[in-house]
């Protein structure tokens, strides 16, 4: 699976949805789109492509989301539409564990980088 890239996914950053997310995490919606909203517009829209890929054969009953990191060039604004594209960076087996590193690049309408998401999924054999 290493190297497999999935089709881009557009995601509109709806003001009310971002505000609801901010309230849910105890942030002030007036401060704009919370940084952790990247879990929605970046990883949240691309990981289902990996999990739904029959070739990836991800068994949810054996899945552990082990690591997550986000790096931003800038934070998106409410009302902006972003595009995220996921890619399997690596897929290795070690001692009965499958380690899948999944990276998502998110850009704005002009193709300028916004956010990079990197997740590590551990799947027991």
C-alpha positions as CSV (number, residue, x, y, z in Angstrom):
1,X,0.0,0.0,0.0
2,X,3.0,2.3,0.5
3,X,2.8,5.2,-2.0
4,X,-1.0,4.8,-2.7
5,X,-2.5,8.2,-3.1
6,X,-6.3,8.8,-2.9
7,X,-8.4,11.3,-4.8
8,X,-8.6,14.8,-3.4
9,X,-11.6,15.7,-1.2
10,X,-13.1,19.2,-1.0
11,X,-14.4,20.4,2.3
12,X,-16.2,23.7,3.0
13,X,-15.3,25.1,6.4
14,X,-18.8,26.0,7.6
15,X,-18.8,28.8,10.2
16,X,-21.4,27.1,12.4
17,X,-19.7,23.7,12.3
18,X,-16.4,25.3,13.2
19,X,-18.0,27.3,16.0
20,X,-19.7,24.2,17.4
21,X,-16.4,22.4,17.3
22,X,-14.8,25.3,19.2
23,X,-17.5,25.3,21.9
24,X,-17.2,21.5,22.2
25,X,-13.5,21.7,23.0
26,X,-13.9,24.8,25.3
27,X,-12.4,27.3,22.8
28,X,-13.9,30.7,21.9
29,X,-15.7,30.5,18.5
30,X,-14.8,34.2,18.1
31,X,-11.1,33.1,17.8
32,X,-11.8,31.5,14.4
33,X,-11.4,27.9,13.3
34,X,-9.6,26.0,16.0
35,X,-6.4,24.3,15.0
36,X,-7.6,20.9,16.0
37,X,-10.5,21.2,13.5
38,X,-7.9,19.8,11.1
39,X,-9.0,16.4,12.5
40,X,-12.2,17.1,10.6
41,X,-11.2,18.8,7.3
42,X,-7.9,16.9,6.9
43,X,-7.7,13.5,8.4
44,X,-11.5,13.1,8.8
45,X,-12.2,13.3,5.1
46,X,-9.2,11.3,3.9
47,X,-8.9,8.4,6.4
48,X,-12.3,6.9,5.3
49,X,-10.7,6.4,1.8
50,X,-8.0,4.3,3.3
51,X,-10.3,2.4,5.6
52,X,-12.8,1.7,2.8
53,X,-10.1,0.5,0.4
54,X,-10.4,-3.2,0.0
55,X,-6.8,-3.5,-1.0
56,X,-5.8,-1.8,2.3
57,X,-7.7,-4.5,4.3
58,X,-7.9,-2.5,7.5
59,X,-9.6,-4.4,10.2
60,X,-11.2,-1.9,12.6
61,X,-11.5,-4.5,15.4
62,X,-7.7,-4.6,15.4
63,X,-6.9,-0.9,14.7
64,X,-5.2,1.5,17.1
65,X,-4.8,5.1,16.1
66,X,-1.3,5.4,17.7
67,X,0.0,8.9,16.7
68,X,-1.3,12.1,15.2
69,X,0.4,15.3,14.3
70,X,-0.6,18.4,12.4
71,X,1.7,21.1,10.9
72,X,0.1,24.3,9.5
73,X,1.3,26.8,7.0
74,X,-1.7,28.8,8.0
75,X,-5.1,28.1,9.5
76,X,-8.2,28.0,7.3
77,X,-10.9,30.6,7.8
78,X,-14.6,30.0,8.2
79,X,-16.3,30.1,4.8
80,X,-13.2,28.8,3.0
81,X,-13.2,25.6,1.0
82,X,-10.1,23.4,1.4
83,X,-8.9,20.3,-0.5
84,X,-7.3,17.4,1.2
85,X,-5.4,14.5,-0.3
86,X,-4.3,11.4,1.6
87,X,-1.4,9.2,0.9
88,X,0.0,6.0,2.5
89,X,3.6,6.9,3.3
90,X,4.5,3.5,4.6
91,X,3.0,0.1,5.4
92,X,5.2,-2.3,7.2
93,X,4.8,-5.4,9.3
94,X,6.8,-5.9,12.5
95,X,6.3,-8.6,15.2
96,X,2.7,-9.3,14.4
97,X,1.8,-5.6,14.0
98,X,1.1,-3.7,10.8
99,X,2.2,-0.1,10.9
100,X,0.5,2.2,8.4
101,X,1.8,5.8,8.2
102,X,-0.9,8.0,6.5
103,X,-0.2,11.6,5.5
104,X,-2.7,14.2,4.3
105,X,-1.9,17.4,2.5
106,X,-4.5,20.2,2.7
107,X,-4.5,23.2,0.4
108,X,-6.6,26.3,-0.2
109,X,-8.5,27.0,-3.4
110,X,-5.3,28.4,-5.0
111,X,-3.4,25.3,-4.2
112,X,-1.4,26.9,-1.4
113,X,-0.6,24.6,1.5
114,X,-2.6,24.9,4.7
115,X,-2.0,21.8,6.8
116,X,-0.1,18.6,6.8
117,X,-1.6,15.7,8.8
118,X,0.4,12.6,9.7
119,X,-1.2,9.6,11.4
120,X,0.2,6.3,12.5
121,X,-2.2,3.3,12.5
122,X,-1.3,0.1,14.2
123,X,-3.2,-3.0,13.2
124,X,-2.7,-6.2,15.1
125,X,-2.3,-9.3,13.0
